[in-house]
Structures are given as C-alpha cells and as structure tokens.
Amino acid sequence: MTLEVWSEAAEAEQESTVALRRAIHADPELGLNCHKTTAKLKAALSGLPLDIRDSQSTSGFIARLDCGRPGRTVLLRGDMDALPIHEETGLDFASHTHGHMHACGHDTHSAMLVSAAKILCARREELAGTILFMFQPGEEGMHGARYMIDEGLLDDPTPEAAFALHIFPNVAGGVIACRSGAMLASADKVGAMITGKGGHAAMPHDAVDPVPIACEAVMALQAHIARRTTFTDPAVLSVTQISAGSTHNVIPDDVELVGTMRTLSVKTRKAVGEAFERIITKVAEAHGASAGAWIEEGYPPTINDPRAVKMIRELAVGQFGGNAFLEPPGPSMGAEDFSYVLQKVPGAMAFLGVAPHDGDAATRAPLHNPSMMVDESVLPRGVAMHCAFATRFLERGWD
C-alpha cells in the first residue's frame, strides 16, 4: 500500500488525534509512572485487536498487532512523559498542572502512534507480519526505554526494525529530517569535588583555596575539548554548576562542579570521560589540593541505520516531494533514550517539523521551552509516516 493511502486515512483520524493530544497536553505527567496518560492511551486503543503487555517497572506498555499472515516484525515507538516546566503558551488546553508541561512534544508522539495503530488495525488482514507499538514513559532522563528492554518487552518477538518520530518546532511544518549515523549525542552527567584547606579570605597564603583551582580545572577542560577532540567526532563538555563557600570573607574547604558531557561515539565518550577525571584530579594535585571526579552515564548516542534512513527519504520524497525531506548537516548534541532501542534493533529516529508556515521556523520557541508550540495540522503526516514505516518494512524488509 502507498503512503497516499495512509495519508488519506491519517487525515480522517485528525480530529481524534488532536483531541487525544490535547487531553494529554492538558494533564502532563513526569517520569516513569505516567498512569493517567497510560489510561488515556489504553482507552483510545480499546476494542482494537491488540495484545497489551504492560511494563512492571514503568507505566509503559507494548501493544502487539498480529497481521493476517506470518512475516517480519517491526516496532514503532511513542513516548509519553512531560517536563518540569511551567507552560507559557496561553493555549486553551494548556497544562492544568503548575510546573509541568509537554514542552518536548511527547503528547503528539503518543497521540500520533495511537492513530497509526487504529489505521493499521483496520487493514491488518491485508498485511503480513507483526507490528509492535511501544508506548514509553520516562524519556526525559529517566531511561524508560532501557527499563522496558530490560524487562524483555522487546524479546517476544524481537523486532527486526524500529522507527520513531520526534516533533521539531524549528523545522518547517511537514518536513521530515533524518540522517545516517549519529543523529543525537550521548548525555552523561559529570561532577567533581575539589578539596583544599579553608581559611580567612584576607590570608589566602595560609589556606589552599579550591576556588581558583576549580576555575583552572574548568578552563583546562575547555582547552582539552578545543585542542584534543576532532571536529569529525566532536564532544561538548559544559560545567553548569559551581558551588562553594558560605560568606564573602571565608575561603571554603571544598568546591563542587557539576555539568554535562555529550559525545557522538563510544570511542570519544570513553576518551573524554577519562580526560575529565584526569584533568580534575591532576590540576588539584598540582596546587596541593585533592579531588574526586564521577560520571553518571546517561543515554548512549542515537545511531540511525543507513538502510532505515534511505527508506524514510524515499517515502517522504515519493509522496510529498523533494522539499519534504531534509538531511541535517550534522547531528544534534541533544540526547534520546530511543538510542537504547537502536542499540538492540536497527532502525532510525526522524524529526517531524511542526513550525507554522508563516514566519521563520528558526525563530520559533524551541523544544524544552515554556512557549513551545505545535502546528497540529502537520500531525496527519506523522501518522501516515508511522504507517508507511511499518508496512514498507513488513512488505520488503531492507530492500
């Protein structure tokens, strides 16, 4: 079946897609246990020929569709959690919960996936194989995908391909953006405690002041990124918190540093992590202080399979024209826990532009912003692409 078929069906579902998206948007939840959101999703899927398998450690679930004949297995994923941000959009359906907002578009992701499930269920007798719809909480730093994978929810059956769409408010509405290889970065939290010897601020010679040592360490870290990492495999290391002292005239004993480390490959992730620990400890040692450094591993890089990207490009261009597909010039240093799925299964994440057609998309409020907005008229294209991802792979595999 062609993408045109799915586009027509998606347009017919637009009213229910928007209604579900708005219901989720108005009632956002954080973290791994988004029970009210899960209830809304399951209610929207009720009556469909789906086998539901619940996650035991999260509120996520897998909805399995067995088509009319045996065949390949493909997975489509939508996340559902919100962010701890106070919404400032002024929308009629803005968040009812102070300090919580769907500022990353997960409300649209899960609503589009529900509509795709409805459409594919209606045509299941014409298809061969199995489609897994993965509804996942805890994407915003909580490793929701990893929890569901560790529970074995992707093992019976194991998908042979996996796809996800992520809305993007700074890309023109309806444009599909995707690239082979690294699409998004790893995201690790880094920290250090530098310990000197406190004293009177008027007599620093009697102390070992950890504040200038911390400043020197931060500059040494930036020099390492600038001079020791290659532009073909870049890294970002940002120290975002420096905490020390209790008053203006006392040299503190300790300084704490916290930040984020972003890389696009396993090799560079390891190398920069080792450099972080080495620079922190050696700079402190050079000044007669001591230091301990730590790294809390976050998401790995999101690596798109070239075969999946080729498929996405062909589908978007074939149905919507050459301007409907955009290959970003480079990866984003943001991160996504769909990376865990792509470590297990070949596939790709693509961005769906949702900027209104009037004005400059680049000037729109970005993701994770309290004013982030979505052009809802674009959502049928996302629904249709989900349907096309699944059916194209079921019919032809990676050919």
Secondary structure, DSSP 8 states (H G I E B T S, - for coil): --HHHHHHHHHHTHHHHHHHHHHHHHS---TT--HHHHHHHHHHHTTSS-EEEE-SSSS-EEEEEE-SEEEEEEEEEEE---BS----S--TT--SSTT-B--SSHHHHHHHHHHHHHHHHHTGGG-EEEEEEEEE--TTTS-HHHHHHHTTTTSTT--SEEEEEEEEEEEETT-EE--SEEEE--EEEEEEEEE-B-EETT-GGGSB-HHHHHHHHHHHHHHHHHHHS-TTS-EEEEEEEEEE-SSTTEE-SEEEEEEEEEESSHHHHHHHHHHHHHHHHHHHHHTT-EEEEEEEEEE--EEE-HHHHHHHHHHHHHHH-GGGEE--SS-BS---THHHHHHHS-EEEEEEEEE-SSS-GGGS--TT-TT----GGGHHHHHHHHHHHHHHHHHHTT-
